[in-house]
Amino acid sequence: MSTPTPDAPNGSSPEPPRHVLDVDDLSVETFHDVLDEAANYEHMLAAGNPHRDLPEHTLGMLFEKPSTRTRMSFETGMTQLGGHAVFLGPDATHLGHGEPLKDTARALSGYADALAIRTFDHASLETIAAYADVPVVNALTDDAHPCQALADVLTLKQTFDDLADVSVAWVGDGNNVAASFAVACAMAGVDCTIATPDGHGLPDSVLERAAAVGSAPTVTTDFEAAISDVDVVETDVWVSMGEADEKREAFDGWTVTEDVLEAADAKFMHCLPANRGEEVTDAAIESERSLVWQQAENRLHVQKALLVELLS
């Protein structure tokens, strides 16, 4: 529960901050608004048009996990919006040890206009959001990756004429990225299949959330069936940070190859980083069917749009 905040000057209570801990913290309408605004930012950037929509704003970035694309895209995005990002890495924060998270959240709320948190335990993110007086954005936890899901759907919008006609197959681990992707596809009206080895699927709670905002994904353990006649095949690493290497044994035969993409006549997506030769071959990720680099760039656009939405 958030701590009390002073009344506004007219005697009314100020509105609490809006947080995005997973993609369905946005309404379906706002979800589409963010995607539309992200497309606008993409066009403005390509045309060389400045868009200083958050002048003098500061984004505090607390990262317990290493990061390449997430850190770069958030910092670059804040610069392009006329603001500033302050990065605190694993050795510079008290996430998970030392100072109580509620103290960190309240203190940093006095310095920053928004916080981007990248941590292992989703409960830690929820605690920070409960006590922060500024918007909190999930920059990845073990449970969810909403910014990646937004980038994925934007990539689909850029590639296909009508999302209602698009079918995608997620193949591999039912991890945090898959969870947010499944919910985002439901919000976007995309036909989604989640294919995982037995025992590595999505929690029922994720499927229920997808059904609440659209349609729950089709769930299967059949790799071949999942990739037949789809527009896009997406995957991710089989073993996420902090997991046991032995987990790889369950994914024998689940590698996305050029032949897989050719047989399905499908595009390819991957959130990166990729273990080439495991979940995807080098040839597949470098093929003309790959949307991976477009997908990676879209993190910049959707995160700018999301921050402006939360701070407007």
C-alpha positions in Angstrom: 0.0 0.0 0.0 1.4 3.4 -0.9 2.2 5.9 1.8 -0.1 8.9 2.1 0.7 12.0 0.0 -0.1 15.6 0.8 -3.3 17.0 -0.5 -3.3 19.1 -3.6 -3.6 22.9 -3.2 -7.3 22.9 -3.8 -7.8 20.3 -1.0 -8.3 17.3 -3.3 -6.0 14.3 -3.2 -3.5 14.1 -6.0 -3.9 11.2 -8.4 -1.7 8.2 -7.7 1.0 7.5 -10.3 0.3 5.0 -13.1 2.6 2.0 -13.1 3.3 -0.6 -15.9 4.4 -3.8 -14.2 3.1 -5.8 -17.1 1.5 -4.9 -20.4 -2.1 -5.4 -19.2 -1.6 -2.6 -16.6 -2.5 -0.5 -19.7 -6.1 -0.6 -20.9 -6.6 -2.0 -24.4 -7.3 1.5 -25.6 -4.1 3.0 -24.0 -2.1 0.0 -25.3 -3.1 0.9 -28.9 -2.5 4.6 -28.2 1.1 3.9 -27.0 1.7 1.8 -30.2 0.4 4.6 -32.4 2.5 7.2 -30.6 5.5 4.9 -30.9 5.0 4.8 -34.7 4.8 8.6 -34.7 8.1 8.8 -32.8 9.7 6.4 -35.3 8.6 8.7 -38.2 9.8 11.9 -36.4 13.2 10.4 -35.7 13.6 9.2 -39.3 12.7 12.6 -40.5 15.1 14.3 -38.1 12.3 16.1 -36.3 13.0 16.9 -32.7 10.4 15.7 -30.1 11.3 17.1 -26.8 8.2 16.0 -25.0 9.8 15.4 -21.6 12.0 18.4 -21.1 13.9 18.5 -17.7 12.4 15.2 -16.7 14.6 12.5 -15.1 14.2 8.8 -15.4 15.8 6.8 -12.6 17.0 3.3 -13.8 17.6 0.7 -11.1 19.0 -2.4 -12.7 19.8 -5.6 -10.7 20.3 -7.5 -13.9 22.8 -6.7 -16.7 21.4 -5.0 -19.7 22.4 -3.9 -23.2 19.4 -3.0 -25.3 17.1 -2.0 -22.4 19.6 0.4 -20.9 20.6 1.9 -24.2 17.1 2.4 -25.4 15.8 4.0 -22.2 18.8 6.3 -21.9 18.7 7.3 -25.6 15.0 7.7 -25.5 15.1 10.1 -22.6 17.8 12.2 -24.3 15.6 12.4 -27.5 12.6 13.5 -25.3 14.7 16.3 -23.9 15.1 14.6 -20.5 17.8 12.7 -18.7 18.3 9.2 -17.4 20.3 8.2 -14.3 21.6 4.6 -14.4 22.2 2.7 -11.2 23.6 -0.8 -11.9 23.9 -3.9 -9.7 26.8 -2.6 -7.7 25.2 0.8 -7.1 21.7 -0.1 -5.7 20.2 -1.8 -2.7 17.8 -3.9 -4.6 17.4 -7.1 -2.8 19.8 -6.3 0.0 20.6 -3.5 2.5 18.0 -0.7 2.5 14.4 -1.7 2.5 12.8 -1.4 -0.9 10.1 0.8 0.4 12.7 3.3 1.6 14.5 3.2 -1.8 11.2 3.8 -3.6 10.2 6.8 -1.5 13.6 8.4 -1.6 14.1 8.1 -5.3 10.5 9.4 -5.9 11.9 12.7 -4.7 14.6 12.8 -7.3 13.2 11.3 -10.4 10.0 11.7 -12.4 9.7 8.0 -13.2 11.6 4.8 -12.4 12.5 1.9 -14.6 13.3 -1.2 -12.6 15.1 -4.3 -13.9 15.2 -7.0 -11.2 14.8 -10.8 -10.7 11.9 -11.0 -8.2 8.7 -9.5 -9.5 7.6 -9.0 -5.9 10.4 -6.6 -5.5 9.1 -4.5 -8.4 5.6 -4.6 -6.8 6.9 -3.3 -3.5 8.7 -0.4 -5.2 5.6 0.4 -7.1 3.5 0.3 -3.9 5.6 3.0 -2.2 6.8 5.1 -5.2 5.1 8.4 -5.8 6.1 8.4 -9.5 5.4 6.0 -12.3 7.3 2.7 -12.2 8.0 0.8 -15.4 9.0 -2.9 -15.5 12.3 -3.1 -17.4 12.3 -6.9 -17.0 11.6 -9.3 -14.1 11.6 -13.0 -14.0 7.8 -12.9 -14.6 7.3 -10.2 -17.2 8.8 -8.0 -19.9 6.1 -5.5 -21.0 8.4 -3.2 -22.9 9.6 -6.1 -25.1 6.0 -7.1 -25.7 5.1 -3.6 -26.9 8.1 -3.6 -29.3 7.0 -7.0 -30.6 3.5 -5.9 -31.4 4.8 -2.7 -33.0 7.0 -4.8 -35.2 3.9 -6.8 -36.3 2.0 -3.6 -37.0 4.8 -2.4 -39.2 5.0 -5.7 -41.1 1.4 -6.6 -41.7 -1.6 -4.7 -42.9 -4.1 -6.0 -40.3 -3.2 -7.5 -36.9 -6.5 -9.4 -36.9 -5.2 -11.4 -39.8 -1.8 -12.2 -38.2 -0.9 -15.5 -36.7 2.2 -16.0 -34.6 3.8 -19.0 -32.9 6.0 -18.6 -29.9 8.3 -21.7 -29.7 10.6 -22.5 -26.8 10.4 -21.7 -23.1 7.3 -20.3 -21.5 9.4 -17.5 -19.8 8.8 -13.9 -18.8 9.0 -12.7 -22.4 6.5 -15.3 -23.6 4.1 -14.4 -20.8 4.0 -10.7 -21.7 3.9 -11.5 -25.4 0.9 -13.8 -25.0 -1.0 -11.1 -23.2 0.0 -8.4 -25.6 -1.1 -10.5 -28.6 -4.5 -10.9 -26.9 -4.7 -7.1 -26.5 -3.8 -6.6 -30.1 -6.1 -9.2 -31.5 -3.3 -11.4 -32.8 -3.8 -15.1 -33.2 -1.1 -16.5 -30.9 0.1 -20.1 -30.3 2.5 -20.8 -27.4 4.4 -24.0 -28.0 6.7 -25.3 -25.3 8.2 -28.6 -24.2 6.1 -30.4 -21.6 6.6 -28.8 -18.2 7.9 -25.5 -19.6 4.6 -23.8 -20.5 3.0 -20.6 -19.3 1.3 -20.4 -15.9 -2.5 -20.7 -16.0 -2.7 -17.2 -14.5 -1.1 -15.7 -17.6 -3.6 -17.6 -19.9 -6.4 -16.2 -17.7 -5.1 -12.7 -18.0 -4.9 -13.0 -21.8 -8.4 -14.2 -22.0 -9.5 -11.3 -19.9 -8.2 -8.7 -22.4 -8.8 -10.7 -25.6 -8.4 -14.4 -26.5 -6.1 -16.8 -24.6 -3.4 -18.3 -26.8 -3.5 -21.8 -28.2 -1.2 -23.9 -26.0 0.6 -27.0 -27.4 3.7 -29.1 -26.8 3.9 -29.9 -30.6 6.6 -27.9 -32.3 5.7 -29.0 -35.8 2.0 -28.3 -35.4 2.7 -24.8 -33.9 4.8 -23.6 -36.8 2.6 -24.9 -39.6 0.9 -22.1 -41.6 1.8 -19.1 -39.3 3.0 -15.6 -40.3 5.7 -15.3 -37.6 7.8 -17.6 -35.5 9.3 -16.1 -32.4 11.6 -17.6 -29.8 13.9 -16.7 -27.0 16.8 -18.3 -25.1 16.0 -21.6 -23.6 17.8 -20.9 -20.3 17.3 -17.5 -18.8 19.7 -15.8 -16.4 20.1 -17.6 -13.2 18.5 -20.9 -14.4 20.2 -24.3 -14.4 22.0 -25.4 -17.7 20.4 -28.8 -17.4 17.2 -27.2 -18.5 18.5 -27.2 -22.1 18.0 -31.0 -22.4 14.2 -30.5 -22.7 14.5 -28.4 -25.8 16.2 -30.9 -28.1 14.6 -30.5 -31.6 13.2 -27.0 -30.9 15.7 -25.0 -32.8 14.4 -22.5 -35.4 16.2 -23.0 -38.7 16.0 -21.5 -42.2 14.1 -24.7 -43.2 11.6 -24.2 -40.4 10.9 -20.6 -41.6 10.8 -21.7 -45.3 8.3 -24.5 -44.5 6.0 -22.1 -42.6 6.7 -19.2 -45.0 7.1 -17.2 -41.9 9.0 -14.2 -40.6 11.3 -14.6 -37.6 11.4 -12.6 -34.3 13.7 -12.9 -31.3 14.0 -10.5 -28.3 17.8 -10.9 -28.1 20.3 -11.7 -26.9 20.3 -14.9 -29.0 22.3 -18.1 -28.4 23.0 -18.8 -32.1 23.1 -22.5 -32.6 20.7 -23.2 -29.8 17.2 -21.8 -30.1 18.0 -20.3 -33.5 20.6 -20.9 -36.2 22.9 -18.2 -37.4 21.5 -18.6 -40.9 17.9 -18.1 -39.7 18.6 -14.9 -37.7 20.5 -13.4 -40.6 18.0 -14.4 -43.2 15.7 -12.0 -45.1 12.8 -13.4 -43.0 14.3 -12.0 -39.8 12.7 -9.0 -38.2 15.0 -9.0 -35.2 16.8 -5.7 -35.8 13.6 -3.8 -36.5 12.2 -5.4 -33.3 15.3 -4.3 -31.3 15.0 -0.7 -32.6 11.3 -0.6 -31.7 12.2 -0.8 -28.0 13.4 2.8 -28.3 10.1 4.0 -29.9 7.7 2.2 -27.6 9.5 3.2 -24.4 9.4 6.8 -25.4 5.7 6.6 -26.0 5.1 4.7 -22.8 7.0 7.2 -20.7 5.2 10.2 -22.3 1.9 8.4 -21.7 2.6 7.8 -18.0 4.0 11.3 -17.4 1.4 13.3 -19.4 
